[in-house]
Amino acid sequence: MAPKTYIVEHLDEELGPWSELEYLAIATESHEAGAKFLLSSLPSAFKVPDALNAVPSFVAENRGVEELYAAGKSRVCLLDPSASKDLAPEDGDNFDVFLFGGILGDDPPRDRTSELRKKGFEGRRLGPKQMTTDTAVRVTRLVVEGKTPLLEIPYVDDPDLQFNEHESTSMPFRYVKDKDGKPIMPKGMVDLIGKDADKAIDDLF
Ligand SMILES: C[S@@+](CC[C@H](N)C(=O)[O-])C[C@H]1O[C@@H](n2cnc3c(N)ncnc32)[C@H](O)[C@@H]1O
């Protein structure tokens, strides 16, 4: 099978610390799998973090996906929570490029993926539940490269992250489950969520 390209079209103004950790996880895992990860539509003034630049197969692009794939649109699959068809292993033969919205998860979802849907790429859903962007890429890789049907992937929905005896946060997303039954999250994410929760409590006083 030809190596796959995973593209995240960055749709937020800035690159916040959550997105940075998600993008770093996607870059590292794509590189380990022999695939390319491209972060597209970056504003010209955008400073790519050193950790991301250090991943050899990572590519930062100022151009948007429409321009990049003007001639090969039919090989690009948009992962779209509103698509009518779910992603299946045979989509690995139909598409070379998998496109995701570079948007942080929100609850309730605001359907910002619609900004990419209107560009006319063919869409596939990853089941009914919202995933973080790095989870969506991980699941897509398991389906199209690992040939695992979507329904056979082990998931954890809405996990509670317990920081100490008194503090926990519920994450309203679907994650892939690791061998210990825990949600797979980017390195550093649990600490970052814990710090944000502490800050939110401090801001109350
Ligand atoms: C955190 S999600 C954003 C969903 C968001 N609430 C929205 O406004 O569309 C980031 C990206 O992951 C992909 N994604 C997440 N869950 C998905 C699902 N269930 N099916 C297909 N794609 C999904 C989509 O490409 C989406 O743009």
The ligand as an ORCA input file, in Angstrom:
! r2SCAN-3c Opt
* xyz 0 1
  C     -12.394     17.825     17.684
  S     -13.043     17.400     16.142
  C     -14.024     18.809     15.836
  C     -15.449     18.502     15.821
  C     -16.095     19.827     16.053
  N     -16.873     19.930     17.190
  C     -16.622     20.518     14.834
  O     -16.848     21.703     15.043
  O     -16.757     19.988     13.736
  C     -11.690     17.695     15.043
  C     -11.724     16.910     13.741
  O     -11.643     15.513     14.016
  C     -12.401     14.778     13.049
  N     -13.451     14.027     13.776
  C     -13.669     13.995     15.121
  N     -14.674     13.147     15.428
  C     -15.110     12.618     14.245
  C     -16.121     11.676     13.888
  N     -16.901     11.093     14.789
  N     -16.269     11.392     12.566
  C     -15.476     11.960     11.624
  N     -14.520     12.863     11.899
  C     -14.321     13.183     13.190
  C     -12.971     15.795     12.064
  O     -12.103     15.909     10.946
  C     -12.973     17.086     12.898
  O     -12.905     18.247     12.082
*
